[in-house]
Amino acid sequence: MDSDDQIAGTGTYTYAGMKHAEILALEAAGQKARGAALYINLEPHSHQGRTPPCTDALIAAGIRRVVASMADPNPKVSGKGFDKLRASGVEVEVGGLEEPARRLNEAFARYIRHGVPLVTLKAAMTLDGKIAPPPAEVLDRVQGVPAGGWVTSEIARAHVQELRHQNDALMVGVGTILSDNPLLTDRSGRPRRRPLLRVILDSRLRLPLESRLVQSVVSERNGDVLIFCSSTDEQKKAQLEQAGIRVEMIPVVELDGRPDLPAILRRLGELEITSVMIEGGATVNWTALTAGAVDKVFLYYAPKILAGSGSIPFAVGAGFLHMSQAAQVKRVHLHRFGEDFAVEGYVRDPYGE
């Protein structure tokens, strides 16, 4: 805002390697930046990273006041940008609209503080917690009963694309590929910071070469599929890599053979993946919960009741044996999508230790 309380320039940091929002706003404002106030959701950085310090540019441009919603969540630099601005005579205010800013920056916070991506567990289910009707082998024994069909409405499924757009990666188990043959793409139609990485947990390399997922890589050659496995099937591994799929070995948990999700998340952090959404089936959901890998949940509910012991529940596994052990979801937000609704909440504070 310039001295006449008019918007002099705006900027949004969207793509890795581009100028930060502060610099874009300064360039848009030009000479009007001198004596103006800058409004921003995150503390301007004062260190040399991928880009020069934004604080230096703000001081040089003559910004008189900076209003920021929150400090940088990186404990190594938090507050230093504000200190540098104040030392140069710039007025600094912090804390306005802090809650929405924290939500906006939560993936960055989790990644920069712990070196692993923020993990969101997403699922769609009926009111009684079923994510699918009985599997085909059960339905085959009941004549005239069709399988398939969406759990949630079109409006809810459209919102899933928005969630996919917000994440750097999707993660599913190979069972989802075998049963649904999905593409796992971001169909929001909006530009992305980086290509959506599709992560497959496939211990025995069962991913079919003819699946839509593999064939999409073959046709597009974009290399955005990464398989984590524990198999020593070198022939299948070579076939997948020839198709353009990345395959990496990952340890399994010795007691039950589950993939070591903490190790997988550390590896994704090394690849600079800051956020992952798990869209797996019942087994992957339980694996993620029992491994302590989940930071937040986004659970869609449709006003339907499947019932029956053959229908597939949200999570399959040993389960937590006592109510005191149950995963506690906090800071709950409710969303409506027509007749459907969703529960969003946090299992772990992305800003915590």
ZALUMMAR-272091 format. One record per residue (C-alpha): residue number from 1; x negated, y, z negated. Coordinates in steps of 0.25 Angstrom, whole numbers, plus 5000, padded with zeros to 4 digits. Each point is the difference from the previous one (the first is absolute). Layout:
N
<n=NUM, x=X, y=Y, z=Z>
...
***
This chain:
353
<n=1, x=5000, y=5000, z=5000>
<n=2, x=4994, y=5014, z=5004>
<n=3, x=5002, y=5013, z=4992>
<n=4, x=5014, y=5002, z=5005>
<n=5, x=5004, y=4986, z=4996>
<n=6, x=5001, y=4995, z=5014>
<n=7, x=4995, y=4986, z=5004>
<n=8, x=4987, y=5004, z=5007>
<n=9, x=4996, y=4986, z=5004>
<n=10, x=5002, y=4985, z=4997>
<n=11, x=4992, y=4987, z=5001>
<n=12, x=5002, y=4985, z=4998>
<n=13, x=4989, y=4990, z=4998>
<n=14, x=5005, y=4988, z=5007>
<n=15, x=4988, y=4992, z=5007>
<n=16, x=4987, y=4996, z=4995>
<n=17, x=4989, y=5008, z=5005>
<n=18, x=5009, y=5012, z=5003>
<n=19, x=4998, y=5014, z=4993>
<n=20, x=5007, y=5000, z=4986>
<n=21, x=5013, y=5007, z=4998>
<n=22, x=4994, y=5013, z=4994>
<n=23, x=4990, y=5002, z=5012>
<n=24, x=5012, y=4998, z=5010>
<n=25, x=5008, y=5010, z=4992>
<n=26, x=4989, y=5010, z=4999>
<n=27, x=4997, y=4999, z=5015>
<n=28, x=5015, y=5002, z=5003>
<n=29, x=5000, y=5013, z=4991>
<n=30, x=4988, y=5006, z=5005>
<n=31, x=4998, y=5014, z=4994>
<n=32, x=5013, y=4999, z=4992>
<n=33, x=4993, y=4990, z=4991>
<n=34, x=4993, y=5011, z=4993>
<n=35, x=5007, y=5003, z=4987>
<n=36, x=5010, y=4989, z=5002>
<n=37, x=5005, y=4989, z=4991>
<n=38, x=4998, y=4985, z=5004>
<n=39, x=5010, y=4990, z=4996>
<n=40, x=4996, y=4985, z=5000>
<n=41, x=5003, y=4987, z=4994>
<n=42, x=4986, y=4996, z=4997>
<n=43, x=4988, y=5007, z=4994>
<n=44, x=4991, y=5005, z=5011>
<n=45, x=4987, y=4992, z=5000>
<n=46, x=4987, y=5006, z=4997>
<n=47, x=4990, y=4989, z=5004>
<n=48, x=4994, y=4996, z=5013>
<n=49, x=5007, y=4988, z=5005>
<n=50, x=5005, y=4997, z=5014>
<n=51, x=5002, y=5015, z=5001>
<n=52, x=4994, y=5012, z=4994>
<n=53, x=5006, y=5005, z=4987>
<n=54, x=5013, y=5007, z=5002>
<n=55, x=4998, y=5009, z=4987>
<n=56, x=4988, y=5007, z=5008>
<n=57, x=5009, y=5003, z=5012>
<n=58, x=5011, y=5005, z=4991>
<n=59, x=4991, y=5009, z=4992>
<n=60, x=4993, y=5005, z=5013>
<n=61, x=5014, y=5003, z=5006>
<n=62, x=5004, y=5009, z=4988>
<n=63, x=5011, y=4992, z=4995>
<n=64, x=5004, y=5006, z=4987>
<n=65, x=5009, y=4990, z=4994>
<n=66, x=5001, y=4984, z=5001>
<n=67, x=5013, y=4993, z=4995>
<n=68, x=4998, y=4985, z=4999>
<n=69, x=5009, y=4989, z=4995>
<n=70, x=4990, y=4991, z=4995>
<n=71, x=4985, y=4998, z=4997>
<n=72, x=4992, y=4990, z=5009>
<n=73, x=5002, y=4986, z=4994>
<n=74, x=4985, y=4997, z=5003>
<n=75, x=4994, y=5001, z=4986>
<n=76, x=4987, y=5003, z=5006>
<n=77, x=5005, y=5013, z=5006>
<n=78, x=5013, y=5003, z=4993>
<n=79, x=5000, y=5015, z=4995>
<n=80, x=4987, y=5004, z=5007>
<n=81, x=5007, y=5006, z=5012>
<n=82, x=5009, y=5009, z=4990>
<n=83, x=4988, y=5003, z=4992>
<n=84, x=4992, y=5005, z=5012>
<n=85, x=5012, y=5008, z=5005>
<n=86, x=5002, y=5007, z=4986>
<n=87, x=4985, y=5003, z=5000>
<n=88, x=5001, y=5008, z=5013>
<n=89, x=5012, y=5008, z=4994>
<n=90, x=5011, y=4992, z=5007>
<n=91, x=5013, y=4999, z=4991>
<n=92, x=5004, y=4985, z=4999>
<n=93, x=5013, y=4994, z=4995>
<n=94, x=5002, y=4985, z=4998>
<n=95, x=5012, y=4992, z=4998>
<n=96, x=5012, y=5004, z=5008>
<n=97, x=5007, y=4989, z=5007>
<n=98, x=4990, y=4990, z=4994>
<n=99, x=5009, y=4988, z=5000>
<n=100, x=5003, y=5000, z=5015>
<n=101, x=4985, y=5003, z=5002>
<n=102, x=4996, y=4988, z=4992>
<n=103, x=5009, y=4991, z=5008>
<n=104, x=4995, y=5006, z=5013>
<n=105, x=4985, y=4997, z=4996>
<n=106, x=5002, y=4987, z=4992>
<n=107, x=4993, y=4991, z=5011>
<n=108, x=4988, y=5009, z=5000>
<n=109, x=5000, y=5000, z=4985>
<n=110, x=5000, y=4985, z=4999>
<n=111, x=4989, y=4999, z=5011>
<n=112, x=4991, y=5010, z=4995>
<n=113, x=5000, y=4996, z=4986>
<n=114, x=4999, y=4985, z=5002>
<n=115, x=4996, y=4997, z=5014>
<n=116, x=5012, y=4992, z=5003>
<n=117, x=5013, y=5004, z=5007>
<n=118, x=5013, y=5003, z=4994>
<n=119, x=5009, y=4988, z=5001>
<n=120, x=5015, y=5001, z=5002>
<n=121, x=5008, y=4987, z=4999>
<n=122, x=5012, y=5002, z=5009>
<n=123, x=5012, y=4990, z=5002>
<n=124, x=5014, y=5000, z=5004>
<n=125, x=5010, y=4991, z=4993>
<n=126, x=5015, y=4997, z=4996>
<n=127, x=5005, y=5005, z=4987>
<n=128, x=4997, y=4986, z=4994>
<n=129, x=4985, y=5001, z=5004>
<n=130, x=5000, y=4992, z=5012>
<n=131, x=4991, y=5004, z=5012>
<n=132, x=5005, y=4989, z=5010>
<n=133, x=5011, y=4989, z=5001>
<n=134, x=4995, y=4985, z=4999>
<n=135, x=4989, y=4997, z=5010>
<n=136, x=5003, y=4993, z=5013>
<n=137, x=4997, y=4986, z=4995>
<n=138, x=5011, y=5002, z=4990>
<n=139, x=5010, y=5006, z=5009>
<n=140, x=4997, y=4989, z=5010>
<n=141, x=5007, y=4990, z=4991>
<n=142, x=5013, y=5009, z=5000>
<n=143, x=5007, y=5001, z=5013>
<n=144, x=5005, y=5013, z=5006>
<n=145, x=4992, y=5009, z=4990>
<n=146, x=4992, y=5011, z=5008>
<n=147, x=4987, y=5005, z=4994>
<n=148, x=4993, y=5013, z=5001>
<n=149, x=5006, y=5014, z=5000>
<n=150, x=4996, y=5013, z=4993>
<n=151, x=5001, y=5001, z=4985>
<n=152, x=5001, y=5016, z=5000>
<n=153, x=5007, y=5010, z=5009>
<n=154, x=4993, y=5007, z=5012>
<n=155, x=4999, y=5013, z=4992>
<n=156, x=4992, y=4992, z=4989>
<n=157, x=4991, y=4993, z=5011>
<n=158, x=4997, y=5014, z=5007>
<n=159, x=4995, y=5005, z=4986>
<n=160, x=4991, y=4988, z=5000>
<n=161, x=4993, y=5005, z=5012>
<n=162, x=4997, y=5013, z=4992>
<n=163, x=4994, y=4992, z=4989>
<n=164, x=4991, y=4993, z=5010>
<n=165, x=4996, y=5013, z=5006>
<n=166, x=4996, y=5005, z=4986>
<n=167, x=4990, y=4988, z=4999>
<n=168, x=4987, y=4997, z=5006>
<n=169, x=5003, y=4985, z=5000>
<n=170, x=5011, y=4989, z=4999>
<n=171, x=4997, y=4987, z=4993>
<n=172, x=5008, y=4987, z=5002>
<n=173, x=4998, y=4985, z=4998>
<n=174, x=4999, y=4991, z=5012>
<n=175, x=5013, y=4994, z=4996>
<n=176, x=5007, y=5013, z=5004>
<n=177, x=4994, y=4999, z=5014>
<n=178, x=5004, y=4985, z=5001>
<n=179, x=5014, y=5003, z=4996>
<n=180, x=5003, y=5014, z=5006>
<n=181, x=4989, y=5002, z=5011>
<n=182, x=5000, y=5015, z=4997>
<n=183, x=4991, y=5010, z=5007>
<n=184, x=4998, y=5008, z=4987>
<n=185, x=4999, y=5014, z=5007>
<n=186, x=5003, y=5014, z=4996>
<n=187, x=5012, y=5004, z=5008>
<n=188, x=5002, y=5013, z=4994>
<n=189, x=4995, y=5007, z=5013>
<n=190, x=4991, y=5010, z=4992>
<n=191, x=4985, y=5002, z=5002>
<n=192, x=4991, y=4992, z=4990>
<n=193, x=4988, y=5003, z=4993>
<n=194, x=4994, y=4987, z=5004>
<n=195, x=5006, y=4988, z=5007>
<n=196, x=5008, y=4991, z=4991>
<n=197, x=4992, y=4988, z=4995>
<n=198, x=5008, y=4987, z=5000>
<n=199, x=4994, y=4991, z=4989>
<n=200, x=5004, y=4985, z=5000>
<n=201, x=4997, y=4991, z=4988>
<n=202, x=4998, y=4987, z=5007>
<n=203, x=4991, y=4990, z=4992>
<n=204, x=5001, y=4989, z=5010>
<n=205, x=5000, y=5008, z=5013>
<n=206, x=5014, y=4996, z=5004>
<n=207, x=5003, y=5013, z=5008>
<n=208, x=5005, y=4995, z=5014>
<n=209, x=4992, y=5006, z=5011>
<n=210, x=5014, y=5001, z=5008>
<n=211, x=5006, y=5009, z=4989>
<n=212, x=5004, y=5014, z=5003>
<n=213, x=4990, y=5005, z=4990>
<n=214, x=4988, y=4994, z=5007>
<n=215, x=5006, y=5003, z=5014>
<n=216, x=5001, y=5014, z=4997>
<n=217, x=4985, y=5001, z=4997>
<n=218, x=4997, y=4992, z=5013>
<n=219, x=5008, y=5010, z=5008>
<n=220, x=4996, y=5013, z=4993>
<n=221, x=4986, y=4996, z=4996>
<n=222, x=5001, y=5010, z=4988>
<n=223, x=4994, y=4990, z=4989>
<n=224, x=5010, y=5004, z=4989>
<n=225, x=5002, y=4986, z=4994>
<n=226, x=4992, y=4995, z=4989>
<n=227, x=5001, y=4986, z=4995>
<n=228, x=4995, y=4995, z=4986>
<n=229, x=4998, y=4985, z=5000>
<n=230, x=4993, y=4989, z=4992>
<n=231, x=5000, y=4990, z=5012>
<n=232, x=4987, y=4995, z=5006>
<n=233, x=5007, y=4997, z=5013>
<n=234, x=4990, y=5006, z=5009>
<n=235, x=5007, y=4997, z=5013>
<n=236, x=5013, y=5007, z=4996>
<n=237, x=4992, y=5012, z=4994>
<n=238, x=4992, y=5001, z=5013>
<n=239, x=5014, y=5000, z=5008>
<n=240, x=5006, y=5011, z=4992>
<n=241, x=4987, y=5008, z=5001>
<n=242, x=5000, y=4998, z=5015>
<n=243, x=5014, y=5006, z=5000>
<n=244, x=4995, y=5012, z=4992>
<n=245, x=5004, y=4997, z=4986>
<n=246, x=4991, y=5002, z=4989>
<n=247, x=4998, y=4988, z=4990>
<n=248, x=4993, y=5001, z=4987>
<n=249, x=4998, y=4990, z=4989>
<n=250, x=5005, y=5003, z=4987>
<n=251, x=4999, y=4992, z=4986>
<n=252, x=5013, y=4993, z=4995>
<n=253, x=5004, y=4999, z=4985>
<n=254, x=4995, y=4987, z=4995>
<n=255, x=5011, y=4996, z=4992>
<n=256, x=5011, y=5000, z=5011>
<n=257, x=4993, y=5004, z=5013>
<n=258, x=5007, y=5013, z=5001>
<n=259, x=4992, y=5011, z=5008>
<n=260, x=4992, y=5009, z=4991>
<n=261, x=5008, y=5013, z=5002>
<n=262, x=4991, y=5009, z=4992>
<n=263, x=4988, y=4995, z=5009>
<n=264, x=5008, y=5003, z=5012>
<n=265, x=5004, y=5014, z=4995>
<n=266, x=4985, y=5003, z=4997>
<n=267, x=4997, y=4996, z=5014>
<n=268, x=5011, y=5009, z=5006>
<n=269, x=4995, y=5011, z=4991>
<n=270, x=4986, y=4998, z=5007>
<n=271, x=5007, y=5002, z=5013>
<n=272, x=5006, y=5013, z=4995>
<n=273, x=5014, y=4995, z=4999>
<n=274, x=5007, y=5009, z=4990>
<n=275, x=5014, y=4994, z=5000>
<n=276, x=5006, y=4986, z=5002>
<n=277, x=5014, y=4996, z=5001>
<n=278, x=5003, y=4985, z=4997>
<n=279, x=5012, y=4995, z=5008>
<n=280, x=4998, y=4986, z=4997>
<n=281, x=5009, y=4988, z=4996>
<n=282, x=5003, y=4995, z=4987>
<n=283, x=4987, y=4993, z=4998>
<n=284, x=4991, y=5012, z=5003>
<n=285, x=5009, y=5009, z=4992>
<n=286, x=4998, y=4991, z=4988>
<n=287, x=4985, y=4999, z=5003>
<n=288, x=4999, y=5015, z=5000>
<n=289, x=5007, y=5002, z=4987>
<n=290, x=4992, y=4989, z=4993>
<n=291, x=4987, y=5005, z=5005>
<n=292, x=5003, y=5014, z=4994>
<n=293, x=4998, y=5006, z=5014>
<n=294, x=5013, y=5008, z=5001>
<n=295, x=5000, y=5015, z=4997>
<n=296, x=5015, y=5003, z=5004>
<n=297, x=5012, y=4994, z=5006>
<n=298, x=5010, y=5004, z=5010>
<n=299, x=5012, y=4990, z=4999>
<n=300, x=5012, y=5001, z=5009>
<n=301, x=5013, y=4994, z=4996>
<n=302, x=5012, y=4997, z=5009>
<n=303, x=5014, y=4998, z=4994>
<n=304, x=5000, y=4986, z=5003>
<n=305, x=5000, y=4987, z=4992>
<n=306, x=4994, y=4987, z=5006>
<n=307, x=4999, y=4992, z=4987>
<n=308, x=4996, y=4985, z=5001>
<n=309, x=4988, y=4993, z=4995>
<n=310, x=4995, y=4998, z=5015>
<n=311, x=4999, y=5015, z=5003>
<n=312, x=4987, y=5007, z=4999>
<n=313, x=4997, y=5009, z=4988>
<n=314, x=4992, y=5012, z=5000>
<n=315, x=4988, y=4993, z=4993>
<n=316, x=4996, y=4985, z=4999>
<n=317, x=4990, y=4995, z=4990>
<n=318, x=4999, y=4997, z=4985>
<n=319, x=5006, y=5013, z=4997>
<n=320, x=4997, y=5008, z=4987>
<n=321, x=5003, y=4991, z=4988>
<n=322, x=5004, y=5011, z=4991>
<n=323, x=5008, y=5013, z=5001>
<n=324, x=4988, y=5007, z=4994>
<n=325, x=4992, y=4995, z=5011>
<n=326, x=5009, y=5005, z=5011>
<n=327, x=4995, y=5011, z=5010>
<n=328, x=5005, y=5013, z=4994>
<n=329, x=5004, y=5010, z=5011>
<n=330, x=4999, y=5014, z=4996>
<n=331, x=5004, y=5014, z=5005>
<n=332, x=5011, y=4994, z=5008>
<n=333, x=5007, y=5008, z=5012>
<n=334, x=5013, y=4995, z=5006>
<n=335, x=5002, y=5002, z=5015>
<n=336, x=5013, y=4998, z=5008>
<n=337, x=5001, y=4995, z=5015>
<n=338, x=5014, y=5000, z=5003>
<n=339, x=5006, y=4988, z=4992>
<n=340, x=4986, y=4995, z=4997>
<n=341, x=4991, y=5005, z=4989>
<n=342, x=4985, y=4999, z=4996>
<n=343, x=4992, y=5000, z=4987>
<n=344, x=4987, y=5007, z=5001>
<n=345, x=4991, y=5000, z=4988>
<n=346, x=4986, y=4998, z=4994>
<n=347, x=4994, y=4987, z=4994>
<n=348, x=4987, y=5008, z=4998>
<n=349, x=4996, y=5015, z=5000>
<n=350, x=4992, y=5003, z=5012>
<n=351, x=4993, y=5010, z=4992>
<n=352, x=4997, y=4991, z=4989>
<n=353, x=4987, y=4993, z=4996>
***
